[in-house]
Amino acid sequence: MNNAFKFLLVIVLFASLNGCGVQTKKSDDATSTFSRQIKPAESTSPAVLALIKKARVDAMNGELEKAMLRLERAVRIEPANAVIWHYMAKLFLQQENYKQAAGYASRSNSMARADKSLVIDNWRIIAHARFRLGNRKGALKAQDRINQLQQ
Amino acid sequence: MPPRRPRKKSVSNTNRKKAPQKKKRAQAGQQKKQIRKKQSTKASIASKIKWRYVILFFLLLFSLYVLFLDIIVLKKFDGKRWALPAKVYARPLELYSGLNLSKATFLDELKLLGFRNKAKPESPGSYMVSGDDVLLTTRAFRFWDEKTDSKILKISFTDYSISSVYDYLDEREIDIIRMEPAIIGGIYPAHKEDRVLVKIESVPELLKSAIRIVEDRHFYLHHGLHYKGIARALWANIRAGKTVQGGSTLTQQLVKNFFLSNTRSLWRKLNEAIMSLLLEFHFDKDEIFEAYINEVYLGQDKARAIHGFGLASRFYFDKNLDDLELHQVAMLVALVKGPSYYSPRRYSKRLLKRRNLVIDLLAEFKMITLTEAEQAKRKSLGIIKTKPSSISSHPAFLDLVKRQLKTFYRDKDLASEGLQIFTTLDPLLQKKVEKIVERKTKWLDKRKHLEKNLQAATIITNTTNSEILALVGGRNPEEAGFNRALDAIRPIGSLIKPAVYLAALQQDNFNPLTLLNDKKVHIKGPAGDVWSPRNYDKKEHGAVALYQALTHSYNLATVRLGLKIGFEPIQQTIRDMGVKRKIPAYPSVLLGSVNMSPYEVTQMYHSLASGGFNMPLNAIREVLAIDGTPLKRFALKVQQTLDVDKVTVLNSILRNVLQIGTAKRIHYKMPPDFNAAGKTGTTNDLRDSWFAGFSAQHLVVSWLGTDDNRSTGLSGSSGALEIWSDIMRTISTKPLVFNSNASVEYLAIDPVSLKRVNVSCENAVLLALSRDDIPAEQGNCQ
């Protein structure tokens, strides 16, 4: 696969990303703020689930900071819950804070090794964030990881 | 000019000459008189007009002056009224089923929040214990994101955790609830005025009546000045020849405290009178009374002035105003006359006499019965010995909060705008750590004959989000001043080694089993001097595996390794670990002859504790304005700067430091499920003793040394590790867990053959290895 083709693929990927950063801050498609595919694990405690639920409502209302604060509370309760870190990465993406989106997605990945779909989604965030930050090479590298994982 | 009269002809020459001369003179005199009269009339009119102008001018001036005073009165009184120090809060405690929290710890938190134990805990801020349950009514509180209402809850506990949180009003179990956070201090202006503001409605009737009876009985009748009172005082003073009686109303006292200096002069008295009238003109009595209750000066706590009954009640009795008993109310009112002259701690007899006078007055005015008065008079002053913890404890942590805020707010705003600062401090953990540091420092000090010179600094962070949970800046945690946690910049010794080894592991040709040479090394300096480092045990260990060299902190192997990989990758790794300080490139740096503060070490080790992420340490979560408007949030910043797998490998070696390495001496003291990683640090002549280590949940960095940099006689293991292990043992912390994954395997290695062995082998060492580095051969137990 040559680089130009890969780059095209990256761009197509961005379009498919939920809660994609090209949207305005108050997302019209707000239900997609938190990935529809990535659901909290069954072992997630009721306290954390309650916070995630509230955060989702906040995000739907465009109150991204409030949503972030609730997820921060959730992550204090379950620090190793990769899904919460993933949701936070998505919120950063929506806020167009690409540096943090990539950081949180990497952190999520460092905890979510067994959950392939979550890892892939995190790499998508990383690829998109890198692209937005002007790191084309890094974005292509992230795309390589996605391709590897999808094989 | 009047018309001239025609001259009459004269009879004789002389007579003719004399007679008309007389006439002339008389006429001239008359004319002069007339002129003078006219002139004087003119002058009097002019002078009258002049005086009018003068009076008018002065009246105008006076009006302008009154207007000026009016502006002052309105501006200060109608605006904020007080420079309000920023309120600093601890973290709020989140309650949910499954939380690792014992009932006793929860009750400690309630105590910090000022909750009262009541038979019927129906009012906000009250609780009762019933077996394994705690029933309580929470207070409403405004957080950054939402306002929580007061709730009646039942929290059920098992031995060490919460089993359920039940809401009585909604009649259902609730998933999670945030308690209000405890106040841990304030950021005061230079003159350090402090107050706890109270609303007039919440001030007990008895206190209000007592103030009026003692200070101003006609408060609700006069317009700011009580003329009869002034006259009576004046007469008494004239008779005595000195000031024996004051006729000031509450309004005048407030004006004096609020706007004027303490000097006694007629001019000030005049200003006081005008401003009192103005104040009464603009504001109603209750507003003035409320301001008085909050403003009156009631004592001094070193540099901090105690203003208002709200704070005085906390300061002297550690109680809220509405919890005060009769004799305590009377004491506070007695203090108004002169907090220094009647100082409760210095002149208690004098104050007791005046307090009883106040009690008598209350009885005289039928506010209390004679029996109540007699009972109250028999009581001692009942002032608390130490000041309540919530006022000015944890100065080292507050110092850090101020420094972090300084980037965003001016000192003036911090001290006057009444900002609400929500911090990350865990007050219960902080107290535990303070106690441990105090106790252990004392013990080690005695053992090493350091004559109370041994000093300490400790920082604890949450490894998840880099929040600072506790910070101790000296052996006496209450003492403000030199904050060693932030400002003791000392050589870090072997604490640097993980950075050297991580830099090596990040290169392809090094893994934990790579053999290094622990043999004497001589390095020539630029000036021709030779540096020959030695091991702590002064021995050479020959060929050792990389993990063994780090576990046992071998200096010679480390120097050789460092020289092999070069300074640049090591400097880069240290930067990636979050250290901003420039690290020089000379060989002794490899053994830690580089200075850092405990705070910087914490930042550095946080990158390992978090699994390879650089996250700036944070002491603040949010800042709110006085009215609860959200102003600023300090969100966690995450950046992956290190290879996650390599950090896992390194951490598995650092875990062995506590199992078989330089810190193994505490291992047997720890609970069986305890699992952590860390590193000891000792500097030349045992001047500094360090330990930095982390579980899955907490990173603890501990330093011991003296301010004058003398030898402590303590190594990292015999000193700082003592404090570290005590802290880790006391707090409930999640153990560090190593799991195998696609790229790293956690396995057992035989320390002699360095082959993979069964995990049940007695001497087997557990290590995380990259899948490419796993030895192909399976060995047997040695």
Interface residues (C-beta under 8 A of the other chain):
Chain A: S45 P46 A47 L49 A50 L51 E65 K66 M68 L69 R70 E72 R73 V75 R76 I77 P79 A80 K99 Q100 A102 G103 Y104 S106 R107 N109 S110 R113 A114
Chain B: E94 Y96 S97 G98 W144 D145 E146 D175 I176 R178 N462 T463 T464 N465 S610 G611 G612 F613 E622 R633 A635 L636 K637 V638 Q639 Q640 V644 A696 Q697 N741 A742
